[in-house]
Amino acid sequence: MTVTSEASTSWQGSLFEGSGTVSFSTGVGTFPVNWKARSEGSDTTTTPEELIAAAHSSCFSMALSNALAENGTPPEKIDTTASVTFKPGTGITGSHLNVNAVVPGIDAERFQQIAEEAKAGCPVSQALAGIEISLEATLA
């Protein structure tokens, strides 16, 4: 079965003075977007990079959870942060995954190996193949 996910953006005005909103077909919310937040950062306005970071952290967490279960060491908890970097004039330059997990019965070396494999196998990582993706993986 193929699943298609949708998000829509409504934008008004020029790139630098304008703004818009992003909404999801699931109806979970509408989020403001603008160039100032994208190029300077913001605590109240989202960016395309923040949305990519959400996709990357959730996809990686799912891939890691599955890989750990297949290893016979299902996780109790996985906390992942993805930090996606944007440089005006250049574009998206990287995504850094920082994961901390509680996984009974696994050593740090094997956990690191499985985390690296999950990073490579995660569909969002594959979609982001044109940028550097780094990983910091630790056991709690």
C-alpha positions in Angstrom: 0.0 0.0 0.0 1.3 3.4 -0.9 0.6 6.3 1.4 0.8 10.0 0.3 1.2 12.7 2.9 0.4 16.3 2.1 1.1 19.7 3.5 0.1 23.0 2.0 1.6 26.5 2.1 -0.2 29.8 1.5 2.2 32.6 0.9 1.6 36.4 0.5 4.1 38.9 -0.6 7.7 38.9 -1.6 10.4 36.6 -0.2 11.9 39.1 2.2 8.7 41.0 3.3 6.1 38.3 2.9 5.0 35.5 5.0 2.9 32.4 4.9 1.4 29.5 6.7 2.0 25.8 6.5 -0.8 23.3 7.2 -1.1 19.6 7.2 -3.8 17.5 5.6 -4.3 15.7 8.9 -5.5 19.0 10.4 -3.1 18.9 13.3 -2.2 22.6 13.0 -1.3 25.6 10.9 2.2 27.1 11.4 3.5 30.5 10.3 6.6 30.7 8.1 8.7 33.6 6.8 12.2 34.4 5.5 13.3 36.2 8.7 12.7 33.1 10.8 14.5 31.0 8.1 17.5 33.2 7.8 17.8 34.5 11.4 16.0 31.9 13.5 12.9 32.3 15.6 11.2 30.8 18.7 7.7 31.4 17.3 7.8 30.8 13.6 8.7 27.5 11.9 10.9 27.0 8.9 11.2 24.4 6.1 14.3 23.1 7.9 12.5 22.6 11.2 9.9 20.6 9.3 12.6 18.5 7.7 14.2 18.1 11.2 10.8 16.8 12.5 10.6 14.3 9.6 14.2 13.2 10.0 14.1 12.7 13.8 10.9 10.7 13.7 11.9 8.6 10.7 15.3 7.8 12.2 13.7 6.9 15.6 11.3 4.5 13.9 14.2 2.9 11.8 16.3 2.6 14.9 13.5 1.1 17.0 12.9 -1.5 14.3 16.6 -2.4 13.9 17.0 -2.8 17.6 14.0 -5.1 17.9 15.3 -7.1 14.9 18.6 -7.4 16.9 16.7 -8.9 19.8 17.2 -5.8 21.9 14.0 -3.8 21.6 14.4 -0.2 23.1 12.5 1.0 26.1 12.9 4.6 25.0 14.5 6.6 22.1 15.0 10.4 22.2 16.2 11.8 18.9 16.9 15.4 18.0 17.7 16.4 14.4 19.4 19.7 13.8 19.1 20.8 10.2 21.4 23.6 9.1 20.5 26.3 6.5 22.8 28.9 5.1 21.2 31.7 3.1 22.6 31.8 -0.4 23.8 28.2 -0.1 20.8 26.2 1.2 20.5 23.2 3.5 24.0 22.1 4.4 23.5 19.2 6.9 21.4 17.3 9.4 22.9 16.1 12.7 21.1 13.3 14.5 21.6 13.2 18.3 20.0 10.1 19.8 20.0 8.9 23.4 18.3 5.6 24.1 17.5 3.1 26.8 18.2 -0.3 25.4 18.5 -3.3 27.8 21.0 -6.0 26.8 23.1 -4.1 24.3 26.6 -2.7 24.6 27.6 0.8 23.3 29.6 -0.6 20.3 26.7 -2.7 19.0 24.3 0.2 19.6 26.5 2.6 17.6 26.7 0.1 14.7 22.9 -0.4 14.6 22.3 3.4 14.9 24.6 4.0 11.9 22.8 1.3 9.9 19.4 2.9 10.9 20.7 6.3 9.8 21.7 4.9 6.4 18.4 3.0 6.0 16.0 5.7 7.1 13.9 6.8 4.1 14.3 10.5 5.1 18.1 10.1 5.3 18.0 8.6 1.8 15.9 11.6 0.6 18.5 13.9 2.1 21.4 12.1 0.4 22.7 15.4 -1.1 23.7 16.8 2.3 26.0 15.6 5.1 24.2 13.6 7.8 26.1 13.1 11.0 25.1 11.0 14.1 25.8 11.1 17.8 24.4 8.0 19.5 24.6 7.3 23.2 23.0 4.9 25.6 21.3 6.3 28.7 
